[in-house]
Amino acid sequence: MKTKEKNNKKKKNSQLIIRINDEERAQFIDLCETLDTSAAREIRRFIRDFVNENHNNK
């Protein structure tokens, strides 16, 4: 059986601290729970997609 670490290609070793409105955060967390995902997972996915889409626009 594969461990979680083997499934992750890159080790997660950094943090990004952001400030957002309490209401927006609560809505985001609720929606993530409804969709059976985590806020961290969705933010990481957004960052990966954003970088990939804009990588050639430097």
N, CA, C and O atoms as a Tripos MOL2 file, in Angstrom:
@<TRIPOS>MOLECULE
protein
  232   231    58     0     0
PROTEIN
NO_CHARGES

@<TRIPOS>ATOM
      1 N           0.8430   -1.1850    0.0000 N.3       1 MET1
      2 CA          0.0000    0.0000    0.0000 C.3       1 MET1
      3 C           0.8870    1.2480    0.0000 C.2       1 MET1
      4 O           1.8680    1.3210    0.7400 O.2       1 MET1
      5 N           0.5360    2.2240   -0.8330 N.am      2 LYS2
      6 CA          1.3140    3.4540   -0.9240 C.3       2 LYS2
      7 C           1.0010    4.3600    0.2500 C.2       2 LYS2
      8 O          -0.1460    4.4620    0.6840 O.2       2 LYS2
      9 N           2.0300    5.0140    0.7570 N.am      3 THR3
     10 CA          1.8140    5.9840    1.8180 C.3       3 THR3
     11 C           1.5080    7.3340    1.2020 C.2       3 THR3
     12 O           1.7500    7.5550    0.0160 O.2       3 THR3
     13 N           0.9780    8.2300    2.0050 N.am      4 LYS4
     14 CA          0.6690    9.5740    1.5160 C.3       4 LYS4
     15 C           1.9170   10.2680    0.9960 C.2       4 LYS4
     16 O           1.8690   10.9530   -0.0260 O.2       4 LYS4
     17 N           3.0360   10.0940    1.6970 N.am      5 GLU5
     18 CA          4.2690   10.7690    1.2820 C.3       5 GLU5
     19 C           4.7010   10.3350   -0.1050 C.2       5 GLU5
     20 O           5.1700   11.1610   -0.8870 O.2       5 GLU5
     21 N           4.5530    9.0610   -0.4260 N.am      6 LYS6
     22 CA          4.9450    8.5860   -1.7460 C.3       6 LYS6
     23 C           4.0590    9.1700   -2.8270 C.2       6 LYS6
     24 O           4.5030    9.3490   -3.9620 O.2       6 LYS6
     25 N           2.8100    9.4710   -2.4940 N.am      7 ASN7
     26 CA          1.8910   10.0490   -3.4680 C.3       7 ASN7
     27 C           2.1950   11.5130   -3.7420 C.2       7 ASN7
     28 O           1.8850   12.0080   -4.8250 O.2       7 ASN7
     29 N           2.7930   12.2170   -2.7910 N.am      8 ASN8
     30 CA          3.1350   13.6260   -2.9560 C.3       8 ASN8
     31 C           4.4960   13.7230   -3.6200 C.2       8 ASN8
     32 O           5.4930   13.2560   -3.0690 O.2       8 ASN8
     33 N           4.5430   14.3310   -4.8100 N.am      9 LYS9
     34 CA          5.8020   14.4420   -5.5270 C.3       9 LYS9
     35 C           6.7500   15.4190   -4.8640 C.2       9 LYS9
     36 O           7.9590   15.1890   -4.8450 O.2       9 LYS9
     37 N           6.2230   16.5060   -4.3190 N.am     10 LYS10
     38 CA          7.0530   17.5150   -3.6750 C.3      10 LYS10
     39 C           6.6120   17.6790   -2.2310 C.2      10 LYS10
     40 O           5.4200   17.7510   -1.9320 O.2      10 LYS10
     41 N           7.5880   17.7350   -1.3460 N.am     11 LYS11
     42 CA          7.2890   17.9010    0.0700 C.3      11 LYS11
     43 C           6.7270   19.2900    0.3340 C.2      11 LYS11
     44 O           7.2430   20.2860   -0.1740 O.2      11 LYS11
     45 N           5.6840   19.3480    1.1180 N.am     12 LYS12
     46 CA          5.0680   20.6230    1.4970 C.3      12 LYS12
     47 C           5.8130   21.1470    2.7160 C.2      12 LYS12
     48 O           5.6530   20.6310    3.8230 O.2      12 LYS12
     49 N           6.6290   22.1790    2.5050 N.am     13 ASN13
     50 CA          7.4500   22.6560    3.6010 C.3      13 ASN13
     51 C           7.3830   24.1670    3.7790 C.2      13 ASN13
     52 O           8.2090   24.7350    4.4930 O.2      13 ASN13
     53 N           6.4250   24.8270    3.1510 N.am     14 SER14
     54 CA          6.2890   26.2760    3.2840 C.3      14 SER14
     55 C           4.8560   26.6370    3.6040 C.2      14 SER14
     56 O           3.9230   25.8840    3.3260 O.2      14 SER14
     57 N           4.7070   27.8110    4.1970 N.am     15 GLN15
     58 CA          3.3800   28.3170    4.5060 C.3      15 GLN15
     59 C           3.1750   29.6520    3.8220 C.2      15 GLN15
     60 O           4.1230   30.4040    3.5960 O.2      15 GLN15
     61 N           1.9310   29.9330    3.4970 N.am     16 LEU16
     62 CA          1.5390   31.2160    2.9330 C.3      16 LEU16
     63 C           0.4310   31.7580    3.8220 C.2      16 LEU16
     64 O          -0.6290   31.1440    3.9470 O.2      16 LEU16
     65 N           0.6730   32.8900    4.4290 N.am     17 ILE17
     66 CA         -0.3200   33.4760    5.3220 C.3      17 ILE17
     67 C          -1.0450   34.5740    4.5650 C.2      17 ILE17
     68 O          -0.4220   35.4790    4.0100 O.2      17 ILE17
     69 N          -2.3710   34.4860    4.5490 N.am     18 ILE18
     70 CA         -3.1720   35.4980    3.8610 C.3      18 ILE18
     71 C          -4.2220   36.0340    4.8220 C.2      18 ILE18
     72 O          -4.6110   35.3660    5.7790 O.2      18 ILE18
     73 N          -4.6660   37.2350    4.5520 N.am     19 ARG19
     74 CA         -5.7380   37.8380    5.3470 C.3      19 ARG19
     75 C          -6.9640   37.9280    4.4580 C.2      19 ARG19
     76 O          -6.9190   38.4960    3.3670 O.2      19 ARG19
     77 N          -8.0590   37.3610    4.9400 N.am     20 ILE20
     78 CA         -9.3250   37.4370    4.2140 C.3      20 ILE20
     79 C         -10.4460   37.7520    5.1950 C.2      20 ILE20
     80 O         -10.3050   37.5910    6.4070 O.2      20 ILE20
     81 N         -11.5340   38.1940    4.6500 N.am     21 ASN21
     82 CA        -12.7310   38.5180    5.4130 C.3      21 ASN21
     83 C         -13.2660   37.2670    6.0980 C.2      21 ASN21
     84 O         -13.2860   36.1950    5.4930 O.2      21 ASN21
     85 N         -13.7020   37.3880    7.3600 N.am     22 ASP22
     86 CA        -14.2300   36.2450    8.1190 C.3      22 ASP22
     87 C         -15.3820   35.5540    7.4020 C.2      22 ASP22
     88 O         -15.4560   34.3260    7.3770 O.2      22 ASP22
     89 N         -16.2810   36.3440    6.8180 N.am     23 GLU23
     90 CA        -17.4460   35.7740    6.1420 C.3      23 GLU23
     91 C         -17.0340   34.9860    4.8990 C.2      23 GLU23
     92 O         -17.5510   33.8960    4.6510 O.2      23 GLU23
     93 N         -16.1020   35.5380    4.1180 N.am     24 GLU24
     94 CA        -15.6240   34.8230    2.9230 C.3      24 GLU24
     95 C         -14.9210   33.5310    3.3130 C.2      24 GLU24
     96 O         -15.0860   32.5030    2.6550 O.2      24 GLU24
     97 N         -14.1370   33.5870    4.3840 N.am     25 ARG25
     98 CA        -13.4490   32.3770    4.8440 C.3      25 ARG25
     99 C         -14.4590   31.3060    5.2430 C.2      25 ARG25
    100 O         -14.3240   30.1450    4.8580 O.2      25 ARG25
    101 N         -15.4550   31.6930    6.0050 N.am     26 ALA26
    102 CA        -16.4700   30.7400    6.4590 C.3      26 ALA26
    103 C         -17.2080   30.1270    5.2710 C.2      26 ALA26
    104 O         -17.4600   28.9220    5.2510 O.2      26 ALA26
    105 N         -17.5520   30.9440    4.2900 N.am     27 GLN27
    106 CA        -18.2320   30.4360    3.0950 C.3      27 GLN27
    107 C         -17.3370   29.4600    2.3340 C.2      27 GLN27
    108 O         -17.7990   28.4210    1.8610 O.2      27 GLN27
    109 N         -16.0610   29.7990    2.2220 N.am     28 PHE28
    110 CA        -15.1020   28.9430    1.5190 C.3      28 PHE28
    111 C         -14.9450   27.6080    2.2340 C.2      28 PHE28
    112 O         -14.9860   26.5530    1.6010 O.2      28 PHE28
    113 N         -14.7660   27.6500    3.5420 N.am     29 ILE29
    114 CA        -14.6190   26.4220    4.3370 C.3      29 ILE29
    115 C         -15.8710   25.5570    4.2150 C.2      29 ILE29
    116 O         -15.7710   24.3470    4.0100 O.2      29 ILE29
    117 N         -17.0430   26.1680    4.3380 N.am     30 ASP30
    118 CA        -18.3090   25.4230    4.2190 C.3      30 ASP30
    119 C         -18.4360   24.7690    2.8480 C.2      30 ASP30
    120 O         -18.8340   23.6090    2.7390 O.2      30 ASP30
    121 N         -18.0980   25.5170    1.8100 N.am     31 LEU31
    122 CA        -18.1920   24.9670    0.4580 C.3      31 LEU31
    123 C         -17.2110   23.8210    0.2710 C.2      31 LEU31
    124 O         -17.5590   22.8040   -0.3290 O.2      31 LEU31
    125 N         -16.0070   23.9650    0.7680 N.am     32 CYS32
    126 CA        -15.0290   22.8770    0.6670 C.3      32 CYS32
    127 C         -15.5370   21.6240    1.3690 C.2      32 CYS32
    128 O         -15.4070   20.5180    0.8430 O.2      32 CYS32
    129 N         -16.1150   21.7940    2.5550 N.am     33 GLU33
    130 CA        -16.6650   20.6400    3.2810 C.3      33 GLU33
    131 C         -17.8000   19.9970    2.4950 C.2      33 GLU33
    132 O         -17.8940   18.7720    2.4180 O.2      33 GLU33
    133 N         -18.6580   20.8270    1.9140 N.am     34 THR34
    134 CA        -19.7650   20.3070    1.1000 C.3      34 THR34
    135 C         -19.2430   19.4950   -0.0770 C.2      34 THR34
    136 O         -19.8320   18.4820   -0.4540 O.2      34 THR34
    137 N         -18.1300   19.9470   -0.6540 N.am     35 LEU35
    138 CA        -17.5400   19.2850   -1.8240 C.3      35 LEU35
    139 C         -16.5420   18.2010   -1.4340 C.2      35 LEU35
    140 O         -15.8470   17.6570   -2.2910 O.2      35 LEU35
    141 N         -16.4700   17.8870   -0.1380 N.am     36 ASP36
    142 CA        -15.5830   16.8400    0.3880 C.3      36 ASP36
    143 C         -14.1260   17.0720    0.0010 C.2      36 ASP36
    144 O         -13.4470   16.1670   -0.4840 O.2      36 ASP36
    145 N         -13.6640   18.2920    0.2210 N.am     37 THR37
    146 CA        -12.2700   18.6400   -0.0160 C.3      37 THR37
    147 C         -11.8310   19.5490    1.1200 C.2      37 THR37
    148 O         -12.6240   19.8780    2.0020 O.2      37 THR37
    149 N         -10.5870   19.9490    1.0990 N.am     38 SER38
    150 CA        -10.1070   20.8530    2.1540 C.3      38 SER38
    151 C          -9.7530   22.2030    1.5450 C.2      38 SER38
    152 O          -9.4640   22.3120    0.3530 O.2      38 SER38
    153 N          -9.7830   23.2120    2.3770 N.am     39 ALA39
    154 CA         -9.4240   24.5540    1.9210 C.3      39 ALA39
    155 C          -7.9690   24.5640    1.4550 C.2      39 ALA39
    156 O          -7.6620   25.1460    0.4150 O.2      39 ALA39
    157 N          -7.0850   23.9400    2.1950 N.am     40 ALA40
    158 CA         -5.6700   23.9080    1.8190 C.3      40 ALA40
    159 C          -5.4730   23.2500    0.4620 C.2      40 ALA40
    160 O          -4.7040   23.7450   -0.3630 O.2      40 ALA40
    161 N          -6.1570   22.1460    0.2270 N.am     41 ARG41
    162 CA         -6.0440   21.4380   -1.0550 C.3      41 ARG41
    163 C          -6.4960   22.3300   -2.2030 C.2      41 ARG41
    164 O          -5.8440   22.3800   -3.2460 O.2      41 ARG41
    165 N          -7.6020   23.0300   -2.0160 N.am     42 GLU42
    166 CA         -8.1210   23.8870   -3.0780 C.3      42 GLU42
    167 C          -7.2310   25.1010   -3.3270 C.2      42 GLU42
    168 O          -7.0780   25.5320   -4.4700 O.2      42 GLU42
    169 N          -6.6510   25.6490   -2.2780 N.am     43 ILE43
    170 CA         -5.7380   26.7850   -2.4510 C.3      43 ILE43
    171 C          -4.4650   26.3340   -3.1600 C.2      43 ILE43
    172 O          -3.9600   27.0340   -4.0380 O.2      43 ILE43
    173 N          -3.9430   25.1560   -2.7790 N.am     44 ARG44
    174 CA         -2.7650   24.6220   -3.4800 C.3      44 ARG44
    175 C          -3.0770   24.3770   -4.9480 C.2      44 ARG44
    176 O          -2.2570   24.6690   -5.8180 O.2      44 ARG44
    177 N          -4.2650   23.8410   -5.2260 N.am     45 ARG45
    178 CA         -4.6590   23.5950   -6.6210 C.3      45 ARG45
    179 C          -4.7630   24.9080   -7.3930 C.2      45 ARG45
    180 O          -4.3280   24.9900   -8.5420 O.2      45 ARG45
    181 N          -5.3410   25.9370   -6.7640 N.am     46 PHE46
    182 CA         -5.4370   27.2390   -7.4090 C.3      46 PHE46
    183 C          -4.0480   27.7680   -7.7450 C.2      46 PHE46
    184 O          -3.8220   28.2590   -8.8520 O.2      46 PHE46
    185 N          -3.1170   27.6720   -6.7970 N.am     47 ILE47
    186 CA         -1.7620   28.1850   -7.0230 C.3      47 ILE47
    187 C          -1.0900   27.4300   -8.1660 C.2      47 ILE47
    188 O          -0.4920   28.0490   -9.0460 O.2      47 ILE47
    189 N          -1.1800   26.0940   -8.1630 N.am     48 ARG48
    190 CA         -0.5790   25.3010   -9.2510 C.3      48 ARG48
    191 C          -1.1650   25.6840  -10.5990 C.2      48 ARG48
    192 O          -0.4270   25.8910  -11.5630 O.2      48 ARG48
    193 N          -2.5010   25.7810  -10.6730 N.am     49 ASP49
    194 CA         -3.1640   26.1380  -11.9280 C.3      49 ASP49
    195 C          -2.7670   27.5320  -12.3840 C.2      49 ASP49
    196 O          -2.5010   27.7450  -13.5660 O.2      49 ASP49
    197 N          -2.7250   28.4800  -11.4620 N.am     50 PHE50
    198 CA         -2.3720   29.8630  -11.7720 C.3      50 PHE50
    199 C          -0.9510   29.9380  -12.3290 C.2      50 PHE50
    200 O          -0.6990   30.6120  -13.3280 O.2      50 PHE50
    201 N          -0.0200   29.2300  -11.6650 N.am     51 VAL51
    202 CA          1.3750   29.2280  -12.1340 C.3      51 VAL51
    203 C           1.4570   28.5910  -13.5090 C.2      51 VAL51
    204 O           2.1110   29.1300  -14.4020 O.2      51 VAL51
    205 N           0.8020   27.4480  -13.6940 N.am     52 ASN52
    206 CA          0.8430   26.7620  -14.9840 C.3      52 ASN52
    207 C           0.2550   27.6110  -16.1060 C.2      52 ASN52
    208 O           0.8030   27.6480  -17.2070 O.2      52 ASN52
    209 N          -0.8520   28.2890  -15.8340 N.am     53 GLU53
    210 CA         -1.5030   29.1090  -16.8550 C.3      53 GLU53
    211 C          -0.6980   30.3510  -17.2090 C.2      53 GLU53
    212 O          -0.7890   30.8530  -18.3290 O.2      53 GLU53
    213 N           0.0790   30.8420  -16.2710 N.am     54 ASN54
    214 CA          0.7720   32.1060  -16.4750 C.3      54 ASN54
    215 C           2.2770   31.9620  -16.5810 C.2      54 ASN54
    216 O           2.9930   32.9610  -16.6490 O.2      54 ASN54
    217 N           2.7560   30.7550  -16.5960 N.am     55 HIS55
    218 CA          4.1930   30.4910  -16.6300 C.3      55 HIS55
    219 C           4.8690   31.1310  -17.8430 C.2      55 HIS55
    220 O           5.9730   31.6610  -17.7150 O.2      55 HIS55
    221 N           4.2460   31.0940  -18.9890 N.am     56 ASN56
    222 CA          4.8310   31.6280  -20.2100 C.3      56 ASN56
    223 C           4.5800   33.1160  -20.4070 C.2      56 ASN56
    224 O           5.0150   33.6930  -21.4030 O.2      56 ASN56
    225 N           3.8880   33.7320  -19.4740 N.am     57 ASN57
    226 CA          3.5430   35.1520  -19.5990 C.3      57 ASN57
    227 C           4.5280   36.0610  -18.8810 C.2      57 ASN57
    228 O           4.2210   37.2260  -18.6300 O.2      57 ASN57
    229 N           5.6970   35.5510  -18.5500 N.am     58 LYS58
    230 CA          6.6890   36.3520  -17.8140 C.3      58 LYS58
    231 C           7.2170   37.4890  -18.6470 C.2      58 LYS58
    232 O           8.0580   38.2580  -18.1800 O.2      58 LYS58
@<TRIPOS>BOND
     1     1     2 1
     2     2     3 1
     3     3     4 2
     4     3     5 am
     5     5     6 1
     6     6     7 1
     7     7     8 2
     8     7     9 am
     9     9    10 1
    10    10    11 1
    11    11    12 2
    12    11    13 am
    13    13    14 1
    14    14    15 1
    15    15    16 2
    16    15    17 am
    17    17    18 1
    18    18    19 1
    19    19    20 2
    20    19    21 am
    21    21    22 1
    22    22    23 1
    23    23    24 2
    24    23    25 am
    25    25    26 1
    26    26    27 1
    27    27    28 2
    28    27    29 am
    29    29    30 1
    30    30    31 1
    31    31    32 2
    32    31    33 am
    33    33    34 1
    34    34    35 1
    35    35    36 2
    36    35    37 am
    37    37    38 1
    38    38    39 1
    39    39    40 2
    40    39    41 am
    41    41    42 1
    42    42    43 1
    43    43    44 2
    44    43    45 am
    45    45    46 1
    46    46    47 1
    47    47    48 2
    48    47    49 am
    49    49    50 1
    50    50    51 1
    51    51    52 2
    52    51    53 am
    53    53    54 1
    54    54    55 1
    55    55    56 2
    56    55    57 am
    57    57    58 1
    58    58    59 1
    59    59    60 2
    60    59    61 am
    61    61    62 1
    62    62    63 1
    63    63    64 2
    64    63    65 am
    65    65    66 1
    66    66    67 1
    67    67    68 2
    68    67    69 am
    69    69    70 1
    70    70    71 1
    71    71    72 2
    72    71    73 am
    73    73    74 1
    74    74    75 1
    75    75    76 2
    76    75    77 am
    77    77    78 1
    78    78    79 1
    79    79    80 2
    80    79    81 am
    81    81    82 1
    82    82    83 1
    83    83    84 2
    84    83    85 am
    85    85    86 1
    86    86    87 1
    87    87    88 2
    88    87    89 am
    89    89    90 1
    90    90    91 1
    91    91    92 2
    92    91    93 am
    93    93    94 1
    94    94    95 1
    95    95    96 2
    96    95    97 am
    97    97    98 1
    98    98    99 1
    99    99   100 2
   100    99   101 am
   101   101   102 1
   102   102   103 1
   103   103   104 2
   104   103   105 am
   105   105   106 1
   106   106   107 1
   107   107   108 2
   108   107   109 am
   109   109   110 1
   110   110   111 1
   111   111   112 2
   112   111   113 am
   113   113   114 1
   114   114   115 1
   115   115   116 2
   116   115   117 am
   117   117   118 1
   118   118   119 1
   119   119   120 2
   120   119   121 am
   121   121   122 1
   122   122   123 1
   123   123   124 2
   124   123   125 am
   125   125   126 1
   126   126   127 1
   127   127   128 2
   128   127   129 am
   129   129   130 1
   130   130   131 1
   131   131   132 2
   132   131   133 am
   133   133   134 1
   134   134   135 1
   135   135   136 2
   136   135   137 am
   137   137   138 1
   138   138   139 1
   139   139   140 2
   140   139   141 am
   141   141   142 1
   142   142   143 1
   143   143   144 2
   144   143   145 am
   145   145   146 1
   146   146   147 1
   147   147   148 2
   148   147   149 am
   149   149   150 1
   150   150   151 1
   151   151   152 2
   152   151   153 am
   153   153   154 1
   154   154   155 1
   155   155   156 2
   156   155   157 am
   157   157   158 1
   158   158   159 1
   159   159   160 2
   160   159   161 am
   161   161   162 1
   162   162   163 1
   163   163   164 2
   164   163   165 am
   165   165   166 1
   166   166   167 1
   167   167   168 2
   168   167   169 am
   169   169   170 1
   170   170   171 1
   171   171   172 2
   172   171   173 am
   173   173   174 1
   174   174   175 1
   175   175   176 2
   176   175   177 am
   177   177   178 1
   178   178   179 1
   179   179   180 2
   180   179   181 am
   181   181   182 1
   182   182   183 1
   183   183   184 2
   184   183   185 am
   185   185   186 1
   186   186   187 1
   187   187   188 2
   188   187   189 am
   189   189   190 1
   190   190   191 1
   191   191   192 2
   192   191   193 am
   193   193   194 1
   194   194   195 1
   195   195   196 2
   196   195   197 am
   197   197   198 1
   198   198   199 1
   199   199   200 2
   200   199   201 am
   201   201   202 1
   202   202   203 1
   203   203   204 2
   204   203   205 am
   205   205   206 1
   206   206   207 1
   207   207   208 2
   208   207   209 am
   209   209   210 1
   210   210   211 1
   211   211   212 2
   212   211   213 am
   213   213   214 1
   214   214   215 1
   215   215   216 2
   216   215   217 am
   217   217   218 1
   218   218   219 1
   219   219   220 2
   220   219   221 am
   221   221   222 1
   222   222   223 1
   223   223   224 2
   224   223   225 am
   225   225   226 1
   226   226   227 1
   227   227   228 2
   228   227   229 am
   229   229   230 1
   230   230   231 1
   231   231   232 2
@<TRIPOS>SUBSTRUCTURE
     1 MET1         2 RESIDUE 1 A MET
     2 LYS2         6 RESIDUE 1 A LYS
     3 THR3        10 RESIDUE 1 A THR
     4 LYS4        14 RESIDUE 1 A LYS
     5 GLU5        18 RESIDUE 1 A GLU
     6 LYS6        22 RESIDUE 1 A LYS
     7 ASN7        26 RESIDUE 1 A ASN
     8 ASN8        30 RESIDUE 1 A ASN
     9 LYS9        34 RESIDUE 1 A LYS
    10 LYS10       38 RESIDUE 1 A LYS
    11 LYS11       42 RESIDUE 1 A LYS
    12 LYS12       46 RESIDUE 1 A LYS
    13 ASN13       50 RESIDUE 1 A ASN
    14 SER14       54 RESIDUE 1 A SER
    15 GLN15       58 RESIDUE 1 A GLN
    16 LEU16       62 RESIDUE 1 A LEU
    17 ILE17       66 RESIDUE 1 A ILE
    18 ILE18       70 RESIDUE 1 A ILE
    19 ARG19       74 RESIDUE 1 A ARG
    20 ILE20       78 RESIDUE 1 A ILE
    21 ASN21       82 RESIDUE 1 A ASN
    22 ASP22       86 RESIDUE 1 A ASP
    23 GLU23       90 RESIDUE 1 A GLU
    24 GLU24       94 RESIDUE 1 A GLU
    25 ARG25       98 RESIDUE 1 A ARG
    26 ALA26      102 RESIDUE 1 A ALA
    27 GLN27      106 RESIDUE 1 A GLN
    28 PHE28      110 RESIDUE 1 A PHE
    29 ILE29      114 RESIDUE 1 A ILE
    30 ASP30      118 RESIDUE 1 A ASP
    31 LEU31      122 RESIDUE 1 A LEU
    32 CYS32      126 RESIDUE 1 A CYS
    33 GLU33      130 RESIDUE 1 A GLU
    34 THR34      134 RESIDUE 1 A THR
    35 LEU35      138 RESIDUE 1 A LEU
    36 ASP36      142 RESIDUE 1 A ASP
    37 THR37      146 RESIDUE 1 A THR
    38 SER38      150 RESIDUE 1 A SER
    39 ALA39      154 RESIDUE 1 A ALA
    40 ALA40      158 RESIDUE 1 A ALA
    41 ARG41      162 RESIDUE 1 A ARG
    42 GLU42      166 RESIDUE 1 A GLU
    43 ILE43      170 RESIDUE 1 A ILE
    44 ARG44      174 RESIDUE 1 A ARG
    45 ARG45      178 RESIDUE 1 A ARG
    46 PHE46      182 RESIDUE 1 A PHE
    47 ILE47      186 RESIDUE 1 A ILE
    48 ARG48      190 RESIDUE 1 A ARG
    49 ASP49      194 RESIDUE 1 A ASP
    50 PHE50      198 RESIDUE 1 A PHE
    51 VAL51      202 RESIDUE 1 A VAL
    52 ASN52      206 RESIDUE 1 A ASN
    53 GLU53      210 RESIDUE 1 A GLU
    54 ASN54      214 RESIDUE 1 A ASN
    55 HIS55      218 RESIDUE 1 A HIS
    56 ASN56      222 RESIDUE 1 A ASN
    57 ASN57      226 RESIDUE 1 A ASN
    58 LYS58      230 RESIDUE 1 A LYS
